[in-house]
Amino acid sequence: MKVSIVIPSIGRAEKLLRCIEQLYRVTDDFECVVVVEDEDKQTTDAMQEAKGKYSGLVVVNNARRRGCVYCWNLGAKHASGDAFIPCADDVWFHEGWKEAALKALEKLNWSGLVGLNNGTGRTHKYFDDFYLATRDYCVDYQGGVLCCPHYKYICTDKEACLVAQRNNKYTYAEDAVLEHLHWRFGKSELDETYQLKTRYGDSKNDEKIYSMREKARFPIDYTPWFGKDGA
């Protein structure tokens, strides 16, 4: 099963390159889809240079400031994998993460959603920052999207994991570690990428949307990005 990792990035070329270097160091047979902003010339140039070094690296240009959820769906639309991981540019991939994720996916007969260990030490409860979702699952249970497009930045992981649990299509892979080097966990400094989530109230808006969608049992009320009715 071919896995595509989708990574949005804006203005953090150094972090992105470090993330990609580690990803390729510890992972075989996968596709990396990086979604960059059209006006982010530094990152775009860095990725064009990286394409000559790393096989299976795809660069997708994106309209300005559409948010990571939009980028994940756009990346999945351009990806060729049988399964996707909506990821971030400040992740450190640990040895054996892919093998552990696919071993867990086998429990779901190769169709569903696998929660991945974000390496922060936070106790796993009912949703995960990162997950692997198969393409057919995204079409059959999520309406043809990798991440619910109602959100801009957050809450899409909670919705995806809860919907998968409701449909008995969820399992957790503790040994599949994608360590999030996030400022909330004291592993990096707060920069503009994360400040944008709160500057215009987008995080609070996403939380309100989540509450409404949870009460409505997460309806599929959006246009698919790929699959049965999508492009």
N, C-alpha and C positions, 0 to 999 in steps of 0.2 A: 504494500500500500504506500503510495507516494504522498508525502506530507508537504504542504505549503505553509510557510510561516509568513504572515503579513505584518509588516512593521511600518507604521506611520512615523514621520519625523519632520520637524520644522526647526531649522536653525541650530541643530545640535550635531553637526557633522562628526565631531570628535567622538562623542558618545556613541553615535550610530556605527562608526567604523570599528570601535572597540567591541561593540555588541556583535557585529557581523563576523569579525575576526575570531571571536570565541565560539560563535555558532558553528563556523566551518571547521574549527579545530576539533570539536568533539562530536560532530554529526556527519553521517554519510547518507547519500541518496535522499535528497530533499530539494525543495525549491524555496528560495527566499525572495519574496515580493516586497519591495520597499516603495512606499507611497510618499512622494515629496511634493512640497508646494512649488508651483510654477515659478514664483518670484524668489525662491531660496536658491540662488545661484551657487553658493558655496557647497551646499549639500548635493545639489544636482551634479555639479562638476566632480565631486568626490565619488559619487555613485557611478558615474560614467567611467571613471578611472578604475573603480573596483570591479566593474563588469569584465574587464580584461584579466582580472586576477582570480575571480571566483566563478565557477561554472554554476548554472542554475540561478543566477542572480537576475531578477527582473526589476526594472525601475519604471514606475507609473507616475506620471505627472498629474497633479491635483489642483483644483481651483483653490483660491486663497481662503484659509481659515474656515474650513468646513467642519472641523472637529474630527476626532479619531474614529468615531463610529462610522461616519461617512467613509473615511479612508479604509477602514477594515473591509467594508462591503465592496468598495471600489477595487481593492486589492484582490479580494476573493473572486470577483468577476473576471479578473485578468489571470488568475492562478490556474494551474493545470492539475493540482493535486486532488487525490481522492478524499483528503481530509485537510482542514485548515486549523491554524492556531492564530487568533488575533493577539498580537504581541506588542511590545514596546521597545524603544531604542535604548532603554536603560536596564536591560535584562542580561544576566550572566547565566549562560547555559551550562549545566553541570553534566559531567560524564554519565552516559547511559540514560539520559532523559527520554530520548526517542524510543528506545527499546522498552523502557518501563511503561511509557504511554501506550504503545501498541499492544503490549502484553495485557494491559487493563482493558483496552478496546476489544480484545478477543472475547472477553467475558460478555460483551454486548453483541456477539456475532458480527463484529466489524461494522456496526451501524449505531451511532449514538454520540454521546458527549462524555468526554473524560476530563474531570477536574484535575489540574496539575498543581503541584506543590510550589508556592511562590517563594519559598526559602526565607521567609521573614520571621518565622517562629510563631506566627499567629495561628491559633488553634483552628483547624478545619471544622466548620460547622455545616453550613448548607449551601455555600457558594464559594467560588474560587476566582481570584484575579485573572488567572489564565486557564484556558481549557482547549482541548482538541475536539473538533466537531467534524463528523464526516459529511461529505457533500450531499449524499442522499438524505441524511438526517436533516440537514438544513432545508432541503426542499420539502420533505414530507412533514416535518414537525415545526419548522420555523418559517414556513411560507416563502422560501427562496431567498433568505438572507443569512449572512453569518452572524450579524448583530442587529438587534431591533433598531430600525432607523429613526424611531421617535426620539431617541436620546442623542446627545451631542458628545458627551464625555464619559459619564458614569452610569451605573445601574444596569447596563446591558448584560454584565456578567451574572448579576443576581437573577434577572429574568431568564436568561438562557439556562442556567443551572436548575432553577425551580421548574421550568417547563419540562426539562429533560427528566427530572425526578418524577414529575406528575405522570409522564408517559413511560415510566420504567425503562428509560434509555440513558441512565446516568450511572457512572461509577467514578471512583477517585483513585488516582495513581500517586501514592505518597512518594515513591522513589523517582518520579519524573519531576526533577527540580529545575525550575526556571526562576532563579533568584532575582527578585525585583529590587534594584538598587535605587530605591525611592526615598525622597526626603522625609516622608512620614515615618520611616523606619530608621532614620538617622544614618542612612547610607549614601546620601548626597545632599547637595545644597539645593534650596528652592530656587528654581529659575523660571524664566518667562513662560515656558511650555506649561508648567503646572499653575502658575499665577493666572493664566488665561481662564482656567476653569472656574475661578472664583471672582475674577475681576468684573465680569458682567452678569454675575448671578447664575451662570449656566449650570453649576453643580446643584444649586437649590432647585432650579427649574427641572432638572433631570429627576431629582428626588420626588417632586410633586407628580411628575408624569408617572414615575414608578408606582406611587401609591394609587393613582387612578387606574393604572393598568392592572395592578394586582387585584383590586376590587372587581374589575371586569374579567378576571381570569385570563389576562394576557391575550386579547383577541388578535388575530391576524388581519389587520386593517391597514395594510400598506402595499405598495407596489413591489413585486419581487425583483431582485437584482439578477437572479439566474434560476434556471430550473424549468419547471413545467410551463409557467407563464412569463418568466423573466427573459431578458435579452440573452 
